[in-house]
Amino acid sequence: MANFQMQFLKDYRLTTAEIIYRLPDHPKLLQTFLWQEYDIAPEFPVLLKFLDFWKREIEGKIHSVIVASNKIITPSDTKFYDHEITIQ
């Protein structure tokens, strides 16, 4: 229920970030880390908090971050059909 409340009432969206970073021992090599969490677009406070943690605690320097965000719960479309089904 908490995820539903976050998505519907507080407009949280499922957010995925691809974090590309340099390996500490081999800075010419890049590595990818995928992060996924519920966050609020376009401010992304949860992602920014994670990236601040990364900069403080993880040795791999961030090269770039690619972010994708999408609403999970959206208004449904109502469709009417010209068929009738009778169940007996």
Backbone as numpy.savetxt, mean C-alpha at the origin, in Angstrom:
# Nx Ny Nz CAx CAy CAz Cx Cy Cz
-12.66 -6.48 11.67 -13.47 -5.29 11.67 -12.61 -4.03 11.67
-11.47 -4.07 12.28 -10.61 -2.89 12.34 -10.16 -2.46 10.95
-9.78 -3.42 10.09 -9.37 -3.09 8.73 -10.52 -2.47 7.96
-11.74 -3.01 8.12 -12.90 -2.45 7.45 -13.14 -1.01 7.89
-13.06 -0.75 9.19 -13.26 0.60 9.70 -12.19 1.55 9.16
-10.96 1.09 9.12 -9.89 1.93 8.60 -10.14 2.29 7.14
-10.55 1.29 6.35 -10.73 1.51 4.92 -11.95 2.36 4.63
-13.05 2.06 5.30 -14.31 2.71 4.95 -14.49 4.05 5.66
-14.21 4.10 6.93 -14.49 5.31 7.70 -13.34 6.32 7.68
-12.13 5.85 7.67 -10.98 6.76 7.75 -10.25 6.90 6.42
-10.75 6.28 5.36 -10.22 6.38 4.00 -8.79 5.85 3.87
-8.47 4.82 4.65 -7.19 4.15 4.47 -7.26 3.31 3.19
-6.13 3.17 2.52 -6.06 2.39 1.30 -4.91 1.40 1.40
-5.03 0.30 0.71 -3.93 -0.65 0.67 -2.81 0.00 -0.15
-1.66 0.15 0.47 -0.54 0.83 -0.17 0.63 -0.14 -0.27
1.22 -0.18 -1.45 2.40 -1.01 -1.69 3.54 -0.11 -2.12
4.69 -0.29 -1.50 5.87 0.50 -1.87 7.00 -0.46 -2.22
7.61 -0.21 -3.37 8.81 -0.94 -3.75 9.99 -0.05 -3.40
10.76 -0.48 -2.42 11.90 0.30 -1.95 13.16 -0.31 -2.57
13.83 0.48 -3.36 15.07 0.04 -4.00 16.21 0.69 -3.23
17.12 -0.14 -2.74 18.19 0.37 -1.89 19.53 -0.24 -2.27
20.58 0.40 -1.83 21.95 -0.07 -2.11 22.40 -1.02 -1.01
23.06 -2.08 -1.41 23.61 -3.01 -0.43 24.77 -2.33 0.31
24.79 -2.43 1.64 25.85 -1.74 2.41 27.27 -2.16 2.03
27.48 -3.45 1.80 28.83 -3.95 1.49 29.20 -3.78 0.02
28.18 -3.64 -0.84 28.41 -3.49 -2.29 27.49 -2.38 -2.81
27.85 -1.10 -2.61 26.96 0.01 -2.92 26.58 0.16 -4.39
27.30 -0.53 -5.28 26.94 -0.46 -6.71 25.79 -1.41 -7.04
25.47 -2.33 -6.12 24.37 -3.26 -6.34 23.10 -2.75 -5.67
21.98 -2.94 -6.36 20.68 -2.52 -5.82 19.87 -3.75 -5.43
19.10 -3.60 -4.38 18.23 -4.66 -3.86 16.82 -4.08 -3.75
15.82 -4.95 -3.83 14.43 -4.51 -3.74 13.78 -5.05 -2.48
12.97 -4.21 -1.83 12.19 -4.60 -0.67 10.77 -4.14 -0.90
9.80 -5.05 -0.78 8.39 -4.69 -0.93 7.75 -4.50 0.43
7.06 -3.38 0.60 6.38 -3.02 1.83 4.90 -2.83 1.51
4.02 -3.37 2.35 2.59 -3.23 2.11 1.87 -3.02 3.44
1.01 -2.00 3.47 0.29 -1.65 4.69 -0.88 -0.76 4.31
-1.83 -0.59 5.22 -2.92 0.36 5.01 -2.40 1.75 5.34
-2.68 2.71 4.44 -2.17 4.06 4.61 -3.15 5.05 3.98
-2.96 6.33 4.27 -3.83 7.37 3.74 -3.11 8.09 2.59
-3.69 8.03 1.39 -3.11 8.72 0.24 -3.66 10.14 0.20
-2.95 11.11 -0.27 -1.59 11.08 -0.80 -0.50 11.44 0.22
-0.87 11.60 1.50 0.13 11.98 2.50 1.03 10.81 2.89
0.48 9.60 2.95 1.20 8.37 3.30 1.97 8.49 4.62
1.29 8.81 5.73 2.00 8.96 7.01 2.63 7.66 7.51
1.99 6.52 7.26 2.53 5.24 7.73 3.80 4.90 6.94
3.77 5.10 5.64 4.95 4.85 4.81 6.10 5.78 5.20
5.80 7.05 5.41 6.86 7.99 5.79 7.48 7.63 7.13
6.65 7.16 8.06 7.17 6.70 9.35 8.11 5.51 9.16
7.73 4.57 8.27 8.58 3.42 7.99 9.89 3.86 7.33
9.81 4.79 6.38 11.03 5.25 5.71 11.96 5.99 6.67
11.39 6.73 7.62 12.22 7.37 8.66 12.93 6.31 9.50
12.19 5.25 9.87 12.80 4.13 10.60 13.94 3.53 9.78
13.69 3.32 8.48 14.71 2.73 7.61 15.98 3.58 7.63
15.82 4.87 7.46 16.99 5.76 7.41 17.78 5.74 8.72
17.07 5.60 9.85 17.73 5.58 11.17 18.39 4.25 11.48
17.72 3.14 11.15 18.12 1.83 11.67 18.75 0.87 10.67
18.54 1.09 9.38 19.01 0.13 8.38 20.16 0.76 7.59
21.21 -0.03 7.36 22.41 0.49 6.72 22.25 0.74 5.23
21.36 0.02 4.56 21.20 0.17 3.12 20.59 1.51 2.76
21.32 2.32 1.98 20.85 3.64 1.60 19.76 3.51 0.52
18.66 4.21 0.71 17.54 4.14 -0.23 17.90 4.84 -1.53
17.69 4.12 -2.63 17.91 4.67 -3.96 16.64 5.32 -4.49
15.51 4.59 -4.38 14.23 5.13 -4.86 13.08 4.35 -4.22
11.90 4.96 -4.25 10.69 4.35 -3.72 9.57 4.53 -4.74
8.93 3.44 -5.12 7.80 3.47 -6.04 6.56 3.08 -5.23
5.53 3.93 -5.27 4.34 3.72 -4.44 3.12 3.50 -5.31
2.31 2.50 -4.92 1.02 2.25 -5.55 -0.02 2.15 -4.44
-1.18 2.78 -4.66 -2.22 2.79 -3.64 -3.57 2.64 -4.32
-4.45 1.86 -3.71 -5.76 1.62 -4.30 -6.79 1.42 -3.21
-7.96 2.00 -3.41 -9.05 1.77 -2.47 -9.51 0.32 -2.60
-9.72 -0.33 -1.49 -10.20 -1.70 -1.49 -11.73 -1.70 -1.56
-12.33 -0.87 -0.75 -13.79 -0.82 -0.68 -14.25 0.40 -1.49
-15.03 0.15 -2.52 -15.54 1.23 -3.37 -17.05 1.08 -3.49
-17.74 2.13 -3.86 -19.19 2.00 -4.06 -19.49 0.96 -5.13
-20.47 0.14 -4.85 -20.80 -0.90 -5.83 -21.66 -0.32 -6.95
-21.53 -0.91 -8.10 -22.35 -0.53 -9.25 -23.62 -1.37 -9.25
-24.74 -0.72 -9.43 -26.01 -1.44 -9.49 -26.32 -1.75 -10.95
-26.58 -3.01 -11.22 -26.91 -3.43 -12.59 -28.24 -4.15 -12.57
-29.07 -3.82 -13.52 -30.36 -4.47 -13.66 -30.34 -5.35 -14.90
-30.94 -6.53 -14.76 -30.94 -7.48 -15.86 -32.39 -7.80 -16.25
-32.58 -8.25 -17.48 -33.90 -8.61 -17.99 -34.21 -10.09 -17.80
-33.76 -10.67 -16.72 -33.97 -12.10 -16.49 -34.64 -12.30 -15.14
-35.40 -13.33 -15.08 -36.05 -13.70 -13.82 -35.74 -15.16 -13.55
-35.31 -15.43 -12.36 -35.00 -16.80 -11.97 -35.94 -17.19 -10.86
-36.64 -18.30 -11.06 -37.57 -18.80 -10.05 -36.99 -20.08 -9.46
-36.85 -20.10 -8.15 -36.33 -21.28 -7.46 -37.48 -21.91 -6.70
-37.73 -23.19 -6.98 -38.84 -23.89 -6.32 -38.33 -24.97 -5.40
